């Protein structure tokens, strides 16, 4: 698997820095641009980092950010999450205006 470039992790090494799981979750949801199930987010995070990630780490990142003050994630229904900016109608494809 190729290096991810620009991420806080690299294939074959331990992820660096606090919050790396949340950063990976946000990247996965940004790339998708639509609500995703928690289990699909978990699978995509593992593909993104190229190594196993505990499901509890992904679920913890989802729960803490939804409940946190940053407000980057929104739980749209049980087990489904989306970026807050996507839900509010702003573009998530990298073009902001």
Phi and psi restraints in degrees (range 20) as a CNS / XPLOR table:
assign (resid 1 and name C) (resid 2 and name N)
       (resid 2 and name CA) (resid 2 and name C) 1.0 -81.0 20.0 2
assign (resid 2 and name N) (resid 2 and name CA)
       (resid 2 and name C) (resid 3 and name N) 1.0 160.6 20.0 2
assign (resid 2 and name C) (resid 3 and name N)
       (resid 3 and name CA) (resid 3 and name C) 1.0 -64.8 20.0 2
assign (resid 3 and name N) (resid 3 and name CA)
       (resid 3 and name C) (resid 4 and name N) 1.0 146.2 20.0 2
assign (resid 3 and name C) (resid 4 and name N)
       (resid 4 and name CA) (resid 4 and name C) 1.0 -80.5 20.0 2
assign (resid 4 and name N) (resid 4 and name CA)
       (resid 4 and name C) (resid 5 and name N) 1.0 -26.3 20.0 2
assign (resid 4 and name C) (resid 5 and name N)
       (resid 5 and name CA) (resid 5 and name C) 1.0 58.9 20.0 2
assign (resid 5 and name N) (resid 5 and name CA)
       (resid 5 and name C) (resid 6 and name N) 1.0 121.2 20.0 2
assign (resid 5 and name C) (resid 6 and name N)
       (resid 6 and name CA) (resid 6 and name C) 1.0 85.1 20.0 2
assign (resid 6 and name N) (resid 6 and name CA)
       (resid 6 and name C) (resid 7 and name N) 1.0 -7.8 20.0 2
assign (resid 6 and name C) (resid 7 and name N)
       (resid 7 and name CA) (resid 7 and name C) 1.0 -94.7 20.0 2
assign (resid 7 and name N) (resid 7 and name CA)
       (resid 7 and name C) (resid 8 and name N) 1.0 168.1 20.0 2
assign (resid 7 and name C) (resid 8 and name N)
       (resid 8 and name CA) (resid 8 and name C) 1.0 -84.5 20.0 2
assign (resid 8 and name N) (resid 8 and name CA)
       (resid 8 and name C) (resid 9 and name N) 1.0 14.8 20.0 2
assign (resid 8 and name C) (resid 9 and name N)
       (resid 9 and name CA) (resid 9 and name C) 1.0 -138.3 20.0 2
assign (resid 9 and name N) (resid 9 and name CA)
       (resid 9 and name C) (resid 10 and name N) 1.0 165.9 20.0 2
assign (resid 9 and name C) (resid 10 and name N)
       (resid 10 and name CA) (resid 10 and name C) 1.0 -142.7 20.0 2
assign (resid 10 and name N) (resid 10 and name CA)
       (resid 10 and name C) (resid 11 and name N) 1.0 149.8 20.0 2
assign (resid 10 and name C) (resid 11 and name N)
       (resid 11 and name CA) (resid 11 and name C) 1.0 -63.3 20.0 2
assign (resid 11 and name N) (resid 11 and name CA)
       (resid 11 and name C) (resid 12 and name N) 1.0 133.6 20.0 2
assign (resid 11 and name C) (resid 12 and name N)
       (resid 12 and name CA) (resid 12 and name C) 1.0 84.1 20.0 2
assign (resid 12 and name N) (resid 12 and name CA)
       (resid 12 and name C) (resid 13 and name N) 1.0 0.8 20.0 2
assign (resid 12 and name C) (resid 13 and name N)
       (resid 13 and name CA) (resid 13 and name C) 1.0 -128.8 20.0 2
assign (resid 13 and name N) (resid 13 and name CA)
       (resid 13 and name C) (resid 14 and name N) 1.0 161.2 20.0 2
assign (resid 13 and name C) (resid 14 and name N)
       (resid 14 and name CA) (resid 14 and name C) 1.0 -71.3 20.0 2
assign (resid 14 and name N) (resid 14 and name CA)
       (resid 14 and name C) (resid 15 and name N) 1.0 135.6 20.0 2
assign (resid 14 and name C) (resid 15 and name N)
       (resid 15 and name CA) (resid 15 and name C) 1.0 -57.2 20.0 2
assign (resid 15 and name N) (resid 15 and name CA)
       (resid 15 and name C) (resid 16 and name N) 1.0 143.9 20.0 2
assign (resid 15 and name C) (resid 16 and name N)
       (resid 16 and name CA) (resid 16 and name C) 1.0 -106.5 20.0 2
assign (resid 16 and name N) (resid 16 and name CA)
       (resid 16 and name C) (resid 17 and name N) 1.0 146.7 20.0 2
assign (resid 16 and name C) (resid 17 and name N)
       (resid 17 and name CA) (resid 17 and name C) 1.0 83.3 20.0 2
assign (resid 17 and name N) (resid 17 and name CA)
       (resid 17 and name C) (resid 18 and name N) 1.0 152.2 20.0 2
assign (resid 17 and name C) (resid 18 and name N)
       (resid 18 and name CA) (resid 18 and name C) 1.0 -71.4 20.0 2
assign (resid 18 and name N) (resid 18 and name CA)
       (resid 18 and name C) (resid 19 and name N) 1.0 146.9 20.0 2
assign (resid 18 and name C) (resid 19 and name N)
       (resid 19 and name CA) (resid 19 and name C) 1.0 79.9 20.0 2
assign (resid 19 and name N) (resid 19 and name CA)
       (resid 19 and name C) (resid 20 and name N) 1.0 13.9 20.0 2
assign (resid 19 and name C) (resid 20 and name N)
       (resid 20 and name CA) (resid 20 and name C) 1.0 -65.1 20.0 2
assign (resid 20 and name N) (resid 20 and name CA)
       (resid 20 and name C) (resid 21 and name N) 1.0 -31.5 20.0 2
assign (resid 20 and name C) (resid 21 and name N)
       (resid 21 and name CA) (resid 21 and name C) 1.0 -67.3 20.0 2
assign (resid 21 and name N) (resid 21 and name CA)
       (resid 21 and name C) (resid 22 and name N) 1.0 -44.5 20.0 2
assign (resid 21 and name C) (resid 22 and name N)
       (resid 22 and name CA) (resid 22 and name C) 1.0 -61.8 20.0 2
assign (resid 22 and name N) (resid 22 and name CA)
       (resid 22 and name C) (resid 23 and name N) 1.0 -40.2 20.0 2
assign (resid 22 and name C) (resid 23 and name N)
       (resid 23 and name CA) (resid 23 and name C) 1.0 -61.6 20.0 2
assign (resid 23 and name N) (resid 23 and name CA)
       (resid 23 and name C) (resid 24 and name N) 1.0 -39.8 20.0 2
assign (resid 23 and name C) (resid 24 and name N)
       (resid 24 and name CA) (resid 24 and name C) 1.0 -67.6 20.0 2
assign (resid 24 and name N) (resid 24 and name CA)
       (resid 24 and name C) (resid 25 and name N) 1.0 -41.0 20.0 2
assign (resid 24 and name C) (resid 25 and name N)
       (resid 25 and name CA) (resid 25 and name C) 1.0 -60.6 20.0 2
assign (resid 25 and name N) (resid 25 and name CA)
       (resid 25 and name C) (resid 26 and name N) 1.0 -45.9 20.0 2
assign (resid 25 and name C) (resid 26 and name N)
       (resid 26 and name CA) (resid 26 and name C) 1.0 -62.6 20.0 2
assign (resid 26 and name N) (resid 26 and name CA)
       (resid 26 and name C) (resid 27 and name N) 1.0 -40.8 20.0 2
assign (resid 26 and name C) (resid 27 and name N)
       (resid 27 and name CA) (resid 27 and name C) 1.0 -64.3 20.0 2
assign (resid 27 and name N) (resid 27 and name CA)
       (resid 27 and name C) (resid 28 and name N) 1.0 -42.1 20.0 2
assign (resid 27 and name C) (resid 28 and name N)
       (resid 28 and name CA) (resid 28 and name C) 1.0 -61.5 20.0 2
assign (resid 28 and name N) (resid 28 and name CA)
       (resid 28 and name C) (resid 29 and name N) 1.0 -47.1 20.0 2
assign (resid 28 and name C) (resid 29 and name N)
       (resid 29 and name CA) (resid 29 and name C) 1.0 -67.9 20.0 2
assign (resid 29 and name N) (resid 29 and name CA)
       (resid 29 and name C) (resid 30 and name N) 1.0 -33.3 20.0 2
assign (resid 29 and name C) (resid 30 and name N)
       (resid 30 and name CA) (resid 30 and name C) 1.0 -65.5 20.0 2
assign (resid 30 and name N) (resid 30 and name CA)
       (resid 30 and name C) (resid 31 and name N) 1.0 -45.4 20.0 2
assign (resid 30 and name C) (resid 31 and name N)
       (resid 31 and name CA) (resid 31 and name C) 1.0 -63.1 20.0 2
assign (resid 31 and name N) (resid 31 and name CA)
       (resid 31 and name C) (resid 32 and name N) 1.0 -38.7 20.0 2
assign (resid 31 and name C) (resid 32 and name N)
       (resid 32 and name CA) (resid 32 and name C) 1.0 -76.2 20.0 2
assign (resid 32 and name N) (resid 32 and name CA)
       (resid 32 and name C) (resid 33 and name N) 1.0 -44.7 20.0 2
assign (resid 32 and name C) (resid 33 and name N)
       (resid 33 and name CA) (resid 33 and name C) 1.0 74.5 20.0 2
assign (resid 33 and name N) (resid 33 and name CA)
       (resid 33 and name C) (resid 34 and name N) 1.0 12.6 20.0 2
assign (resid 33 and name C) (resid 34 and name N)
       (resid 34 and name CA) (resid 34 and name C) 1.0 -149.0 20.0 2
assign (resid 34 and name N) (resid 34 and name CA)
       (resid 34 and name C) (resid 35 and name N) 1.0 164.3 20.0 2
assign (resid 34 and name C) (resid 35 and name N)
       (resid 35 and name CA) (resid 35 and name C) 1.0 -57.8 20.0 2
assign (resid 35 and name N) (resid 35 and name CA)
       (resid 35 and name C) (resid 36 and name N) 1.0 144.1 20.0 2
assign (resid 35 and name C) (resid 36 and name N)
       (resid 36 and name CA) (resid 36 and name C) 1.0 -133.0 20.0 2
assign (resid 36 and name N) (resid 36 and name CA)
       (resid 36 and name C) (resid 37 and name N) 1.0 150.4 20.0 2
assign (resid 36 and name C) (resid 37 and name N)
       (resid 37 and name CA) (resid 37 and name C) 1.0 -74.1 20.0 2
assign (resid 37 and name N) (resid 37 and name CA)
       (resid 37 and name C) (resid 38 and name N) 1.0 149.6 20.0 2
assign (resid 37 and name C) (resid 38 and name N)
       (resid 38 and name CA) (resid 38 and name C) 1.0 -56.6 20.0 2
assign (resid 38 and name N) (resid 38 and name CA)
       (resid 38 and name C) (resid 39 and name N) 1.0 -40.4 20.0 2
assign (resid 38 and name C) (resid 39 and name N)
       (resid 39 and name CA) (resid 39 and name C) 1.0 -68.2 20.0 2
assign (resid 39 and name N) (resid 39 and name CA)
       (resid 39 and name C) (resid 40 and name N) 1.0 -31.4 20.0 2
assign (resid 39 and name C) (resid 40 and name N)
       (resid 40 and name CA) (resid 40 and name C) 1.0 -74.0 20.0 2
assign (resid 40 and name N) (resid 40 and name CA)
       (resid 40 and name C) (resid 41 and name N) 1.0 -35.4 20.0 2
assign (resid 40 and name C) (resid 41 and name N)
       (resid 41 and name CA) (resid 41 and name C) 1.0 -62.0 20.0 2
assign (resid 41 and name N) (resid 41 and name CA)
       (resid 41 and name C) (resid 42 and name N) 1.0 -44.9 20.0 2
assign (resid 41 and name C) (resid 42 and name N)
       (resid 42 and name CA) (resid 42 and name C) 1.0 -58.9 20.0 2
assign (resid 42 and name N) (resid 42 and name CA)
       (resid 42 and name C) (resid 43 and name N) 1.0 -47.2 20.0 2
assign (resid 42 and name C) (resid 43 and name N)
       (resid 43 and name CA) (resid 43 and name C) 1.0 -62.5 20.0 2
assign (resid 43 and name N) (resid 43 and name CA)
       (resid 43 and name C) (resid 44 and name N) 1.0 -41.2 20.0 2
assign (resid 43 and name C) (resid 44 and name N)
       (resid 44 and name CA) (resid 44 and name C) 1.0 -67.8 20.0 2
assign (resid 44 and name N) (resid 44 and name CA)
       (resid 44 and name C) (resid 45 and name N) 1.0 -35.5 20.0 2
assign (resid 44 and name C) (resid 45 and name N)
       (resid 45 and name CA) (resid 45 and name C) 1.0 -63.8 20.0 2
assign (resid 45 and name N) (resid 45 and name CA)
       (resid 45 and name C) (resid 46 and name N) 1.0 -42.7 20.0 2
assign (resid 45 and name C) (resid 46 and name N)
       (resid 46 and name CA) (resid 46 and name C) 1.0 -62.3 20.0 2
assign (resid 46 and name N) (resid 46 and name CA)
       (resid 46 and name C) (resid 47 and name N) 1.0 -40.0 20.0 2
assign (resid 46 and name C) (resid 47 and name N)
       (resid 47 and name CA) (resid 47 and name C) 1.0 -65.1 20.0 2
assign (resid 47 and name N) (resid 47 and name CA)
       (resid 47 and name C) (resid 48 and name N) 1.0 -42.8 20.0 2
assign (resid 47 and name C) (resid 48 and name N)
       (resid 48 and name CA) (resid 48 and name C) 1.0 -60.9 20.0 2
assign (resid 48 and name N) (resid 48 and name CA)
       (resid 48 and name C) (resid 49 and name N) 1.0 -46.2 20.0 2
assign (resid 48 and name C) (resid 49 and name N)
       (resid 49 and name CA) (resid 49 and name C) 1.0 -87.6 20.0 2
assign (resid 49 and name N) (resid 49 and name CA)
       (resid 49 and name C) (resid 50 and name N) 1.0 -14.9 20.0 2
assign (resid 49 and name C) (resid 50 and name N)
       (resid 50 and name CA) (resid 50 and name C) 1.0 76.7 20.0 2
assign (resid 50 and name N) (resid 50 and name CA)
       (resid 50 and name C) (resid 51 and name N) 1.0 21.4 20.0 2
assign (resid 50 and name C) (resid 51 and name N)
       (resid 51 and name CA) (resid 51 and name C) 1.0 -159.3 20.0 2
assign (resid 51 and name N) (resid 51 and name CA)
       (resid 51 and name C) (resid 52 and name N) 1.0 162.5 20.0 2
assign (resid 51 and name C) (resid 52 and name N)
       (resid 52 and name CA) (resid 52 and name C) 1.0 -61.3 20.0 2
assign (resid 52 and name N) (resid 52 and name CA)
       (resid 52 and name C) (resid 53 and name N) 1.0 141.6 20.0 2
assign (resid 52 and name C) (resid 53 and name N)
       (resid 53 and name CA) (resid 53 and name C) 1.0 -128.6 20.0 2
assign (resid 53 and name N) (resid 53 and name CA)
       (resid 53 and name C) (resid 54 and name N) 1.0 129.4 20.0 2
assign (resid 53 and name C) (resid 54 and name N)
       (resid 54 and name CA) (resid 54 and name C) 1.0 -58.2 20.0 2
assign (resid 54 and name N) (resid 54 and name CA)
       (resid 54 and name C) (resid 55 and name N) 1.0 132.7 20.0 2
assign (resid 54 and name C) (resid 55 and name N)
       (resid 55 and name CA) (resid 55 and name C) 1.0 -56.4 20.0 2
assign (resid 55 and name N) (resid 55 and name CA)
       (resid 55 and name C) (resid 56 and name N) 1.0 -36.4 20.0 2
assign (resid 55 and name C) (resid 56 and name N)
       (resid 56 and name CA) (resid 56 and name C) 1.0 -64.1 20.0 2
assign (resid 56 and name N) (resid 56 and name CA)
       (resid 56 and name C) (resid 57 and name N) 1.0 -29.8 20.0 2
assign (resid 56 and name C) (resid 57 and name N)
       (resid 57 and name CA) (resid 57 and name C) 1.0 -68.7 20.0 2
assign (resid 57 and name N) (resid 57 and name CA)
       (resid 57 and name C) (resid 58 and name N) 1.0 -41.5 20.0 2
assign (resid 57 and name C) (resid 58 and name N)
       (resid 58 and name CA) (resid 58 and name C) 1.0 -68.5 20.0 2
assign (resid 58 and name N) (resid 58 and name CA)
       (resid 58 and name C) (resid 59 and name N) 1.0 -46.2 20.0 2
assign (resid 58 and name C) (resid 59 and name N)
       (resid 59 and name CA) (resid 59 and name C) 1.0 -63.0 20.0 2
assign (resid 59 and name N) (resid 59 and name CA)
       (resid 59 and name C) (resid 60 and name N) 1.0 -37.4 20.0 2
assign (resid 59 and name C) (resid 60 and name N)
       (resid 60 and name CA) (resid 60 and name C) 1.0 -65.3 20.0 2
assign (resid 60 and name N) (resid 60 and name CA)
       (resid 60 and name C) (resid 61 and name N) 1.0 -40.4 20.0 2
assign (resid 60 and name C) (resid 61 and name N)
       (resid 61 and name CA) (resid 61 and name C) 1.0 -64.7 20.0 2
assign (resid 61 and name N) (resid 61 and name CA)
       (resid 61 and name C) (resid 62 and name N) 1.0 -41.7 20.0 2
assign (resid 61 and name C) (resid 62 and name N)
       (resid 62 and name CA) (resid 62 and name C) 1.0 -62.3 20.0 2
assign (resid 62 and name N) (resid 62 and name CA)
       (resid 62 and name C) (resid 63 and name N) 1.0 -49.2 20.0 2
assign (resid 62 and name C) (resid 63 and name N)
       (resid 63 and name CA) (resid 63 and name C) 1.0 -65.3 20.0 2
assign (resid 63 and name N) (resid 63 and name CA)
       (resid 63 and name C) (resid 64 and name N) 1.0 -42.2 20.0 2
assign (resid 63 and name C) (resid 64 and name N)
       (resid 64 and name CA) (resid 64 and name C) 1.0 -70.2 20.0 2
assign (resid 64 and name N) (resid 64 and name CA)
       (resid 64 and name C) (resid 65 and name N) 1.0 -34.5 20.0 2
assign (resid 64 and name C) (resid 65 and name N)
       (resid 65 and name CA) (resid 65 and name C) 1.0 -76.9 20.0 2
assign (resid 65 and name N) (resid 65 and name CA)
       (resid 65 and name C) (resid 66 and name N) 1.0 -35.5 20.0 2
assign (resid 65 and name C) (resid 66 and name N)
       (resid 66 and name CA) (resid 66 and name C) 1.0 -63.6 20.0 2
assign (resid 66 and name N) (resid 66 and name CA)
       (resid 66 and name C) (resid 67 and name N) 1.0 -40.5 20.0 2
assign (resid 66 and name C) (resid 67 and name N)
       (resid 67 and name CA) (resid 67 and name C) 1.0 -84.2 20.0 2
assign (resid 67 and name N) (resid 67 and name CA)
       (resid 67 and name C) (resid 68 and name N) 1.0 -15.1 20.0 2
assign (resid 67 and name C) (resid 68 and name N)
       (resid 68 and name CA) (resid 68 and name C) 1.0 -80.3 20.0 2
assign (resid 68 and name N) (resid 68 and name CA)
       (resid 68 and name C) (resid 69 and name N) 1.0 177.5 20.0 2
assign (resid 68 and name C) (resid 69 and name N)
       (resid 69 and name CA) (resid 69 and name C) 1.0 -83.0 20.0 2
assign (resid 69 and name N) (resid 69 and name CA)
       (resid 69 and name C) (resid 70 and name N) 1.0 -14.9 20.0 2
assign (resid 69 and name C) (resid 70 and name N)
       (resid 70 and name CA) (resid 70 and name C) 1.0 -69.3 20.0 2
assign (resid 70 and name N) (resid 70 and name CA)
       (resid 70 and name C) (resid 71 and name N) 1.0 -35.0 20.0 2
assign (resid 70 and name C) (resid 71 and name N)
       (resid 71 and name CA) (resid 71 and name C) 1.0 64.4 20.0 2
assign (resid 71 and name N) (resid 71 and name CA)
       (resid 71 and name C) (resid 72 and name N) 1.0 29.2 20.0 2
assign (resid 71 and name C) (resid 72 and name N)
       (resid 72 and name CA) (resid 72 and name C) 1.0 -76.5 20.0 2
assign (resid 72 and name N) (resid 72 and name CA)
       (resid 72 and name C) (resid 73 and name N) 1.0 -27.3 20.0 2
assign (resid 72 and name C) (resid 73 and name N)
       (resid 73 and name CA) (resid 73 and name C) 1.0 -116.9 20.0 2
assign (resid 73 and name N) (resid 73 and name CA)
       (resid 73 and name C) (resid 74 and name N) 1.0 148.6 20.0 2
assign (resid 73 and name C) (resid 74 and name N)
       (resid 74 and name CA) (resid 74 and name C) 1.0 -128.7 20.0 2
assign (resid 74 and name N) (resid 74 and name CA)
       (resid 74 and name C) (resid 75 and name N) 1.0 133.3 20.0 2
assign (resid 74 and name C) (resid 75 and name N)
       (resid 75 and name CA) (resid 75 and name C) 1.0 -87.6 20.0 2
assign (resid 75 and name N) (resid 75 and name CA)
       (resid 75 and name C) (resid 76 and name N) 1.0 111.4 20.0 2
assign (resid 75 and name C) (resid 76 and name N)
       (resid 76 and name CA) (resid 76 and name C) 1.0 -84.8 20.0 2
assign (resid 76 and name N) (resid 76 and name CA)
       (resid 76 and name C) (resid 77 and name N) 1.0 -27.4 20.0 2
assign (resid 76 and name C) (resid 77 and name N)
       (resid 77 and name CA) (resid 77 and name C) 1.0 -163.5 20.0 2
assign (resid 77 and name N) (resid 77 and name CA)
       (resid 77 and name C) (resid 78 and name N) 1.0 175.2 20.0 2
assign (resid 77 and name C) (resid 78 and name N)
       (resid 78 and name CA) (resid 78 and name C) 1.0 -56.1 20.0 2
assign (resid 78 and name N) (resid 78 and name CA)
       (resid 78 and name C) (resid 79 and name N) 1.0 119.3 20.0 2
assign (resid 78 and name C) (resid 79 and name N)
       (resid 79 and name CA) (resid 79 and name C) 1.0 77.9 20.0 2
assign (resid 79 and name N) (resid 79 and name CA)
       (resid 79 and name C) (resid 80 and name N) 1.0 5.6 20.0 2
assign (resid 79 and name C) (resid 80 and name N)
       (resid 80 and name CA) (resid 80 and name C) 1.0 -122.8 20.0 2
assign (resid 80 and name N) (resid 80 and name CA)
       (resid 80 and name C) (resid 81 and name N) 1.0 133.7 20.0 2
assign (resid 80 and name C) (resid 81 and name N)
       (resid 81 and name CA) (resid 81 and name C) 1.0 -131.4 20.0 2
assign (resid 81 and name N) (resid 81 and name CA)
       (resid 81 and name C) (resid 82 and name N) 1.0 155.0 20.0 2
assign (resid 81 and name C) (resid 82 and name N)
       (resid 82 and name CA) (resid 82 and name C) 1.0 -148.2 20.0 2
assign (resid 82 and name N) (resid 82 and name CA)
       (resid 82 and name C) (resid 83 and name N) 1.0 158.4 20.0 2
assign (resid 82 and name C) (resid 83 and name N)
       (resid 83 and name CA) (resid 83 and name C) 1.0 -67.8 20.0 2
assign (resid 83 and name N) (resid 83 and name CA)
       (resid 83 and name C) (resid 84 and name N) 1.0 141.8 20.0 2
assign (resid 83 and name C) (resid 84 and name N)
       (resid 84 and name CA) (resid 84 and name C) 1.0 -59.4 20.0 2
assign (resid 84 and name N) (resid 84 and name CA)
       (resid 84 and name C) (resid 85 and name N) 1.0 -38.8 20.0 2
assign (resid 84 and name C) (resid 85 and name N)
       (resid 85 and name CA) (resid 85 and name C) 1.0 -67.4 20.0 2
assign (resid 85 and name N) (resid 85 and name CA)
       (resid 85 and name C) (resid 86 and name N) 1.0 -30.6 20.0 2
assign (resid 85 and name C) (resid 86 and name N)
       (resid 86 and name CA) (resid 86 and name C) 1.0 -69.2 20.0 2
assign (resid 86 and name N) (resid 86 and name CA)
       (resid 86 and name C) (resid 87 and name N) 1.0 -42.6 20.0 2
assign (resid 86 and name C) (resid 87 and name N)
       (resid 87 and name CA) (resid 87 and name C) 1.0 -66.5 20.0 2
assign (resid 87 and name N) (resid 87 and name CA)
       (resid 87 and name C) (resid 88 and name N) 1.0 -34.1 20.0 2
assign (resid 87 and name C) (resid 88 and name N)
       (resid 88 and name CA) (resid 88 and name C) 1.0 -79.5 20.0 2
assign (resid 88 and name N) (resid 88 and name CA)
       (resid 88 and name C) (resid 89 and name N) 1.0 -2.9 20.0 2
assign (resid 88 and name C) (resid 89 and name N)
       (resid 89 and name CA) (resid 89 and name C) 1.0 98.2 20.0 2
assign (resid 89 and name N) (resid 89 and name CA)
       (resid 89 and name C) (resid 90 and name N) 1.0 -2.1 20.0 2
assign (resid 89 and name C) (resid 90 and name N)
       (resid 90 and name CA) (resid 90 and name C) 1.0 -76.6 20.0 2
assign (resid 90 and name N) (resid 90 and name CA)
       (resid 90 and name C) (resid 91 and name N) 1.0 150.1 20.0 2
assign (resid 90 and name C) (resid 91 and name N)
       (resid 91 and name CA) (resid 91 and name C) 1.0 -67.3 20.0 2
assign (resid 91 and name N) (resid 91 and name CA)
       (resid 91 and name C) (resid 92 and name N) 1.0 138.9 20.0 2
assign (resid 91 and name C) (resid 92 and name N)
       (resid 92 and name CA) (resid 92 and name C) 1.0 -113.0 20.0 2
assign (resid 92 and name N) (resid 92 and name CA)
       (resid 92 and name C) (resid 93 and name N) 1.0 9.4 20.0 2
assign (resid 92 and name C) (resid 93 and name N)
       (resid 93 and name CA) (resid 93 and name C) 1.0 -88.6 20.0 2
assign (resid 93 and name N) (resid 93 and name CA)
       (resid 93 and name C) (resid 94 and name N) 1.0 12.8 20.0 2
assign (resid 93 and name C) (resid 94 and name N)
       (resid 94 and name CA) (resid 94 and name C) 1.0 99.0 20.0 2
assign (resid 94 and name N) (resid 94 and name CA)
       (resid 94 and name C) (resid 95 and name N) 1.0 -8.1 20.0 2
assign (resid 94 and name C) (resid 95 and name N)
       (resid 95 and name CA) (resid 95 and name C) 1.0 -105.9 20.0 2
assign (resid 95 and name N) (resid 95 and name CA)
       (resid 95 and name C) (resid 96 and name N) 1.0 116.6 20.0 2
assign (resid 95 and name C) (resid 96 and name N)
       (resid 96 and name CA) (resid 96 and name C) 1.0 -121.2 20.0 2
assign (resid 96 and name N) (resid 96 and name CA)
       (resid 96 and name C) (resid 97 and name N) 1.0 144.0 20.0 2
